[in-house]
Amino acid sequence: MDNFNAREIGESGKPNTISGTRLLIRFLLVFALTPIFANAAAIVFQTFINQLVPTESFRLYLDVIQREGILVAAQIVPFPIVTVIILIYLVPVYRGIRNPEDDRHHIGKRRTLNAPLIISLLSLVGWILAIVINHAGVYITGNLEIFQPQIYIPAILNNLIMGGLCFVICFYLLEYLSRIYIIPLQFPDNVLSNVSGVLDLSIFWRFAILFYAISILPALVLSQIVLNLIASLAQDAAELLPGIVIMVMILESIGFVVVVLIARSFAHPLRDMQKVTVAIRTGDFQQFVRVLSTDELGFLSESINVMAEELREKELIKDTFGKAVDPLVRDHLLSGQLALGGELKEVTVLFSDIRSFTGISESHPPEVIVSMLNRYFERMSACVQVEGGTVNKYIGDAIMAIFGAPLEHADHILRAVRAAERMLRTNRDLNHELESEGLPVLNTGIGIHTGKVLAGTIGSRDRLEYTVVGDTVNLASRVEGMCKGLGERLLITTEVRAALAKPERARFKGKARVKGRQESIALYALDVE
């Protein structure tokens, strides 16, 4: 037994390991000691009430019971019988906790959830069984003098009332203790709703039991005392006052304890839900609600856990998607704008390319090239994103970035220029790092042009891509291609130069003919400090 360890999930969300010995002790304390305590409390209370206002008929009944040994045994026998039945009922529960892989584990789960109600009802049955066995014993022994309505009817009612008291104490204690010590072991995954055959007690019936405990039960006890008083009018009522006060205090205490237990059974799940929903609202999807019941609160707790799990999966998909495409494009697509087609937009397109990259890739191992490219792309992409641009695609060692789509910016031209200048400064710093590591430098050329494009979701219905197409894109690519021939690192067109705060910064490099255009275009170079 000591080699066995059970695991539960604590309030912190971390698993706790429980040895086999500790599990057995916990199991017996919850399921064995609680019914014993409930029955003992009911017996003590029954004795107190009967001694408080003893009637002649009760004295006669008690004399007969005490005179016949078989009748004394009849009072005791039902409780061991019920105890054995309870232990047999609980065997699958303990076995399921010890061995979750057991094929009959579902039986243990079902009985765990039904245990508070079933064990409490069995305790009540014990009191009813005591009535039947006791009166059968009276008949067998021939003590027919107590078979009178004024004797056996109060005795039967007394047992029923005390059985009800035992049921209330046992039910609320078992449910409270089971939620704390047993259910987390039996259901570490916090999924209770898929267990079949559970006797679901709705919140309505829980409050019905509460009403019985704090209203009907005290009224029945007081009614019995009043009847006893009527039957013994000769007794001085003043002598009964202290006992009645004590009895009222006991009943009030029981009612208070029951209210506290049921309040805690509602407060704990609600606090867990509050904590988890606040965490979800702040983006923390790792929290979960401990599911401890199968009522409406349990269903709601489980639903919150399912929601958190789905949000966690969606966040993972979103995060992974954001690594495959630009986050701005990702958010645009996830907003539901997936229809094929596009719209004309005024944007600025930036192309960058690494000079002489083919020679570098041929003279170095592939893993070195991939590592260098990843470092380069990470630094360059960050420069684009800082200015609100979108890295639309990587083409070999080239980068195509868009400013003004999908997120519109009135100053998209200036953003593109600032991003290009930032890229060149970052490229210079990266080259210092590469040189210090004995690696070749990566010299970047950048071309920028602005104009109208068709921006939208393009592709097949099975595979879509958000991009921009048009002459503006082609021209930006051609401009970047002229950087090497002109010995410049950043070239812009006339349209881009016109948007600069200081157009004179741009050095005129002449006009050039580009493929796809009959007229020449003016090119300007920008220097970056």
Protein Blocks (a to p, Z undefined) as FASTA:
>chain_A
ZZpccddddfkopacdddfklmmmmmmmmmmmmmmmmmmmmmmmmmmmmmmmccfklmmm
mmmmmmpmklmmmmmmmmmmmmmmmmmmmmmmmmmmmmmmbmklmmmmmmmmmmmmmmmm
mmmmmmmmmmmmmmmmmmmnopamlmcfklmmmmmmmmmmmmmmmmmmmmmmmmmmmmmm
mmmmmmmnopaklpghiacddfklmmmmmmmmmmmmmmmmmmmmmmmmmmmmmbcfklmm
mmmmmmmmmmmmmmmmmmmmmmmmmmmmmmmmmmmmmmmmnopakbccddfbfbfklmmm
mmmmmmmmmmmmmmmmmmmmmmmpcfklmmmmmnopabgcdddddddddddddehklmmm
mmpcfklmmmmmmmmmmmmmmmmmmnopacfbdehjaccddehiabdcfklmmmmmmmmm
mmmmmmmmmmmmmmmnopacddddddddddddddddeddfkbccdddedjklmmmmmmmm
mmmmnopabdcdfklmmmpmblmlpccebjcddehiabdcdddddddZZ
